[in-house]
């Protein structure tokens, strides 16, 4: 993304900002070399040190023109707003987000049924000698995996296992993960539990700028413009360093962005008194960030500013005691470039140069800071981080702003997913219908199909006949949509019409035999019917390691085929832990354990299956659950 300003302010540098990105040549060359040479690299550093900027504006330009490697777009684990999670409730949101960011042209229908290794292998190209071309893939903002304790914990662990499996299975894959230093141990621990030995991970620490590099970061974008900032770069850097050995790159960009706009290009005197020029800029930054954070977390700006001044404005440095402030607010202040997290917990003021400004902050400024323009990616981040209410407010603001139909549709879709996540299916349907209208106006039939499928699946819980009717109507509107066909089959199965469901799936797979969701569902239904061999043929063609319903169906088909030989294995016993509150999964696991001789455990799981709600057990399977409960 090009910019009129030579300094980007607080936003990261993007791939189009290469000409403005200076001071990191050595780091960019070293990281590009390490990424090419090692199978797994972790880039780490504190918040705002420039990890995203280094990747996008420093490393990618060095690799993009190389014909012997494929460099994927930088991916991330943030939840996709334009995907209705109710359509596939057991989908791993981290895996889906990553794959659709690496392969934006891939059909969502195929991406939703793929593993990391499966999709990477399917897209590997070969050179003229028939050898696979190395694939360089990066994951930015991996810190989202460590936010929101208890929120999608199972998905986090499975996502790490996916990455480990891809690193082991795809020999041409070179993976780079960017994470904040305070989360480095957590990331390495996740990977280690997934089977990645610590010694196989190359670490690349990124620090703040040294003074010489900071001066280059000031002068480089200005070129020969004659702007006063170029002449006073040494003094500017010394003032911002405030006696420390490193210069904060985020604060440097923010100050230069503001000064460049305030000073006349080619002015005679430059900046006469740097402290007097810096203090108002840093004060405005602090007050704006505190005001916006207070408004987002429904606090009084004056109270938050007073707390911040008293906690971080003292003369002593180091980590402050912050137990009286919620972690969500502290992380927001870290994201706003006011605080830095310690490696062992706690927070400190981001840089020494901020301290005299913070000490004199007025908690009652003359006018409140203007609200930040609504951004959909901020809503996605909040939902991924386990802050659904904050995500709802942000998505609602995006939807209310109007504008582009696709953006409005994605915001409404996220509002529907949040409502579904909070157990409000009726409200979810309303938002999904609004989203379908917006995407329909934009001519996006694929997303309309996914939304109609999600609406149909939500209707299954209380009215299967209505769900079938809605999905049949959707199929009339979108006759070739495989997502809708698969959802119709699911609805028919819920209505007790299993053979009709299999017939719909047979028809869909005759149209396209590689649709993962159709193969997955047909295999599950065949396993339920004790047709083990055809069930295993379908299930062995899909990646089912991260989908509890499919893992349970595969285990059931295998037990049915092999007979009750031997006690239930550890792997089979662990299936119950992943079942959550899913009636179909719990019943399948109960059947597996009953065949493995664990009758009492099976009876308990069958009882849980009858009472499950997300999703409930189809009525026609209650008789099977009762049989297991009484045996």
N, C-alpha and C positions, 0 to 999 in steps of 0.2 A: 504494500500500500504506500504510494508516494505521498508526500506531505509538503505543503507550502513552507512550513517552518523547517529550519535546519536542525532543530532539536525537538525530540518527540514528547517531551514532558514525562509524565508518569506512566504512559502506556509502554508496553514492550516494543522494541524494534520488530518490524515484520520483514517478510521476504523481499518486499519492494524497497526497503530502506537501506540496502547495502551501501549506497553512496554516502549515507549519513553516519554509518557505523564505523567508529574509529577507536583506537586504543586497545583493541583485543586481537591484533593480528597473530601474536604468538599462541594465545589460547585457542583461537579458531583453527590454526594449522595443526596444533597438537591434538585437539579433540577429533578433528576430521581423520587424522592418521590412526588414532586409537580406535575409533568407530569402525574403520575399514579393516583393521587388523585383528580385533578381538570379537568374540561371539557375543559377549554381554558386557556392556559398559554402563556405569552409573555416574551421571553428572550430578554433583550436589553442591549446595551453597545456601547461604541464608536467603530469606525472602527479599526480592528486589535487587539481588546482586547482579542479575542479568543473564540467568540461565536460558530463558526463552529467547532473549535477544541474541545471545551467542549462537544458539541453534539456527534461528531463522535468518539472521542477517550476516552471520559470520561463517558458519559451517556449511549450510546448504549451498551458498553460491560457489564454494570450493568443490562441491561434489556434483552439482547438477549437470554439468556438461560432460561428465565422464561416461563414455558409451559402454563400458564394461561392468557397470553396476546399475541397479535399479534403486533409486532413492524415493521412498514412499512419502506422501505428505505427512507432516508431523501429526501424530494422533494423540488422543487423550481419553481418560475414562469418564468424563462428564456425561451424565445422562442426556440422551437425545430428546429434545422437547417435541419433535415432530413424530415421535413413535408412540402410539397408544399402548402402554404397558398392559392394559387389560386384555389386549388381543392375545398375548402370550405371557400369562402371569408368572410362569416359572423361568422366563428368559433371564439370563445373566446380563444386567444392564451395562456392566463394565466391559464385558466382551463385545457386546453389540456396538457400544459407543466407539470402542477402539477400531473394530473392523470397518465400520462405516466411515470413520475419519481417515483410515489408511486407504480404503478403496471406495471413494465417494460415488463412483459410477456403478458399483455392484448393486444388484437388485436387493432391496431390504428383505424380500421374501427369502432369498438365498442366504444373505448375511445372517439373518436371525437363526438359521439352522446350522451355522458353521462354527467350528472351533477356530482358534487362532492358527494352529498348524494346518488345518484343512484348507482354509481360505488362502493362506500364504502359498501352500504347495500348488493349489489350483491356478494361481496367478504367476507362478515362476516361469520366466521365459528362458530360452536357451540361446547360446551364441551360434555362430556359423559352424562351429565344430560339434554342436550338439550338447555342449556342457551347460549346466544351469548357471544363469547369471546371478551373482551375489545380490542379496536384497538388504538394503540398509533401512531399518525402520526405527523410529523414535517415538517414545511416549513422554509427553510433557505433562506437568501438573499431576504427577503421581501422588502428590500429597492428599488428593481427594480420597484415596484409599484408606486414609487414617483418620478421617473426620467422621463424626457421628457414631460414637460407640453403640453397638447393638443394631445399627442400621445396615442391613445387607451384609452382615458379618460372613455368612456362609458364601455369598457371592464373592467377597474379597478373597477368601481362601481358595475358592475354585478358580478365580481369575489368575491368581499367582501360579496355580498348578497348570493352567493353560499356557502361561508364558514359559514356564519351565519345560513343558512338553514341546512347545514350538522350538525353543532353543536347542533341545536335544534331537528332535526329529527333522528339522529343516536345516541341513548342514550349511546352506548358503545364506541363512538368516543372520544378520548382525544387528543385535538389539541394543538400543541406547535408551536409558530411563533417566529422566530428570526429576529430582526430588529435593526438597529442603533438607538441610543437614540434620535438623532435629528429628526428621523421619527416616534418616538413613538406616539406623539400626532396625527400625520396624520393617523397612523394605527388605533388607538383607535377611531378617528373620522369616518373613513370609516366603521368600525364595528358597531359603534353606529347608523350611518345612515341606516345600514342594519338590525338594530333591536337587536343588542347585547348590553345589559346594561353594563355600565362601571364597576359596582361592581361585575359583574360575571367574569371579567378577572383577573387572578392572574398574578402579575408582578414579574419578577426575574431579578434584576439588576446585571450586571457583571462588576466588576472593574478590573483595572490593578492589578498586583501581589504585595502582601506585601513582604518585604525583605526576611522573613523566607521562604515563598512559592517560591520566585525567587531562593533562594539558593538550595532548593530542586529540582527545575526545571533544575538547572545546574548539580547537583551531581547525581540525580536519573538515567538519561540515561547512565552515565559513569560507574555505578556499581563499581566493584573493578578493573577497568582497570589501575589505577594508573596514569591516564592522568593528566598533570599539572593543567588543568581547575578545577578538583575536589578540589585540595588543595587551590586554590586561589579564590574559589567561593565567600566567604564573601567580599573580596576586589573588585572582579569583579562586584558584585551586588551593592556595595556602589558607585562605580565609575559610573555605568550606572544610578543609582537613581539620582545622581547630587543634593543631598539635598532634593529631594521630598520624600513623604511618600510611593509612589508606583513606581513599576518598569514596564516599558512598555514590555509586553511579546513578541511582534513582534520584537522589536529591540534586546531584549535579545537573542531570537533564532537566529537572523541574525548574531549577534556578535559571539555567541558561535559556530555557524556553520562554520564561517570563521576561528576562532582561532583554533578549533579542527583540521582543515585541515592544518594549518600552523605550529602548535607545534608538536614536536615529542612525541608520546605516551611514558610516563615514563621518560620524560626529567627531569633534576635535578632541574632547577631553576624556572620553571614556567614562569610567566610574571613579569619582573622586574619593568617596568614603565607602568602602565595601561593606563594613558592618551595617551602616545606615541603609544600604541598598538590599542587603540580605535579610535583615530582621523582619521587615514587613512581608516579604515573600514567604518566609518560613512561618510567620505568625498566621498569615492567611491560609497556608496549607494546613496547619494544625487545627485552626478553628473550623475550616470547611470539613475536614475529615471527621472531627469530633461531632459536628452538627449532623452530618449525614448519617454517621453511625448511630447517634442517639435516635434520630427519627426512624431509622430502619428497625431498631430494636426497642422502639416505643419507650424511650427514656427522655428525660428533660435534658436538652443540650447543656444548660448551665450546670446541672448536677454532674454530668459526665465530665465536663471541662474542669470543674473544681476537683473531682477525684483524680483526674489525669495530672493536673498541676501539682497537687499535694503528693502524689505517688512518685512522679518521675521528674519533678522540677528541682529536687534537692541537689546539693553539691556532690553527694556521693554517687558513684556509678554502680555498676553491678546489677544483679537480678533483684527486682523488687518483689515484695509480697503482694500478690494479687488475688488471694483467695476470696475476697469479697466481690469479685467481678466475674460474671459467667464467662466460660471459655469461648463461647460464640462471639461475645463482644471483643474479647482480647484478640481473637483471630482476625476479626474485622479490622481492628486497629493495626494489626501486623500487615494485613493486605493493603491498608491505606498508607503504608510506609511511615508509620509513627513508632512502631515497636519492633523488636527482634526477639524471637523465641530462643531461650537457652537450650542447649543440647540435653540437659537433664531436667527440663521443666522450668517454669517461670519465664518472666519477660523483663527485658531491659529497654531503655530508651534507644531508638534506632541509631543515633549518632550523637557524639559529644556536642556538636555544633547546635543541636536543637535545645540543649539544656537551658541556656539563658533566655531563650524565647519562651519555653514552656514555663519557666519560673515566673514570668510576668504576664501570663495569659489572663485576659479578662473574661470571666465566665459569662458575662452579659454583654456580648458585642452589640453594636448599634443596629445591625440588621442580620437576620438569620441567613445562613448559606443557602444558595439556591439548590433545589434537589437535583440529584444526578439524573441525566436523561435515562429513561428505562432501557435496560439491555436484557435481551433474552438469554444470553450466555451467563449473565449473573444469576438469573432464575434457575438455569440448569445446574450451575455450581451449587447453589443453595440446596436444591433437592438432592443432589448427589451427596452432599455433606450431611444429610440428615436433618435439615431445617425446612420442613415442608411448609410451615406457615410463612416464613420469609420468602420461600420460592413462590408461594401463592400470591403474595402481595406484589412481587416483582413481575410475575407473569401477567397478573391482572392489569398492571400499569402498561405493559407492552400491548396487551389486547385493546385497552381503552384508547391508546394513542392512535389507533387506526393505521393508515398508511398501507404498506404493501400487504396484499392478501395472503401471501405465503407466511409472512412474519406473524400476522394476526392468527392465521390457522395454527401455526406451531405453538403460539402462546395459549390458544384455547385448548389445544391438544394436551399441553402440559397441565393446564388447570384440570382437565378431565382425569389425567393420570394421578394427580395429587388427590383429587376427590376419591378416586378408586382406592388409592393407597390408605386413605383415612377411613375407609369403610362406608362411603356415601355413594352407592352405585347410581342412584337416581340423578344426583348432581353430576356424576361423571358422564352419564348419557347425555345430559344437556350440553355440556362443554364439548363432548365429542361430536355432537350434531352440529354445533356452531363451527367447529373446526372443519368438518366435512363440507359445509357450505362454503367456507373460505377457500379451501383447497380446490373445490369444484369450480369456483369462480376463476381460479388461477389455472385451471386445466390440468391439474395434477391427479389423474385417475388412480395412480398407484396408492397415494396416501388416502384418497377417498375410500378405496377398497379396504385398506387396513383399518380405517376408522369405522366403517360399516361392520367389519368383522368384529371389532372390539365391542361395538354396541350390541351386536347379536349375542356375543358371549356373555355380556353383562345381563342380558335378559334370561339366560339359561338358569340362573339361580332361582328365579321366582316364577317363570312362565316359559317352559321349554317350547310350547306350541307357538307362542309369540316370537320366540327367538328363531325358530325354523322359518316362520313366515317372513320375518324381517330379512333373514339371510337369503331366502329364495328371491325376494324382491331385489335385494342387492345384486344377486347373480344375474337377474334379468337386465339390470342396469350395466353391469360389468361382467359380461358372459365369459371373458377369458381370464378373469382375476383368480389366480390359484389360492391367494390368501383367503378370499371369500369362500371358495369351494371347500377348503380345509375347515374353515369355521362352521360351514353348514354341516359337514360331516360330524364335527364335534357336537353340534346341537342335536342332530339326529340320534347320536349315541346317547346323549343325556336324556332324550325322550324315550329311550328303550328300543330304538330302531337300529340296532347295531349292523344288521346285514345291509340296510339301506345306506348307512354311513360308509361301510366298506365299498359299496358300489360307487358312491360319489368319489371316493378316493381312487378307486380303480380307474375311473374316467379321467380324473385329474392327472394321474400318473401316466396314462396312455397319451396324454397331451405333452407332458414333460416328465420323463421318468426320473429326473434328478432333483425334484423339489424336496428339500430336507423335511419340511414340516409335514407334508403329506405322507412321506415314507415313515416318519416317526409315529404319526397318529395311527396309520394302518398297522404298523408293527405292534403298537400298544393294544389295539383292539383285538388283533389276532392272538396275542398272548392271553388276554382276558378270556378268549374262547377256547383256550388250551390247544390252539393250532401252532405248536411250538416251531416247527421247521420253517413255515413261511414267515412267521413273526421274526425269527432270528435272521432270515434273509434280508428283511427290511431294516431291522435295527442294526445289523452289522454294516449297513451302508451309510449310517449317519453318525455324527459325533454326539454321543449321549453322555459323556462323562460329567457334564455340568447340568443335566436336566433330570431332576429326581424322578419324574414320572416315567421317563424312558429307561433310566437305570433300573427302576423297579420292574418294569415290564420285561426288560432283557433278562434280569435274574429269574423272573417267573417263568419265562419261556425256556430258559436253560434248565431249571429244576423240573419243569414238566417233561422236557425231552429226556433228561437223564434219570428221572424217577427219584424217589426218596432215598438216595444213597448218601449216607453220611449226615452228620449233624450240620446245623446252620453254620456257615463260615463267618469269620469276623467281618468280612466285606458285606455279607448279607445282613448281619446284625446292625451294621453302621447305616444301612439304608433308612432305618427308622428315624435316625437323628436328622436326616435331610428332608423328611416328609413334611415337616412343619404342621400346618392345619389343613392339608389336602386330603379329602376323603378318598379319591381314587388311588393316590399314592399309598396311603396308609393301608388300604385294603389289599393292594398288590403285595406290599411288604408282608402283611399278615399271612397271605397265601404262601409266600416264599418260605416264611419261618415255620408254617404248619407242615409243609413238605420236608423241612429240615428237622422236624421232631420237636420244635420249641412251641408246643401247643398252648401253654399258658401265656407266653409272650404274644403269640398270634392272637389269642382271644382278647387280650388287652388292646392291641392295635386295632382289631376289628371294632371294638367298642369306641375307640377314638375316631375311627373312620365314620361311624354312624353320626357322631356329634360334630364332625368337622364342618367348617364354614368357608374355607378359602382354598379351593371351591368345595361345595358340599358333595357328598356321595350321591350319584344318580339313584333315583328311586328304585330302578330295576335291579340294582346291585345290593339293596338292603338284605334280601333273602340270603345271599352268599355271606354277608357279614354276620348275620344271625346264626348261620350254620357254624361258622368258625367260633363264635362266642359260646356256643353250647357244647362243642365237642370236647 
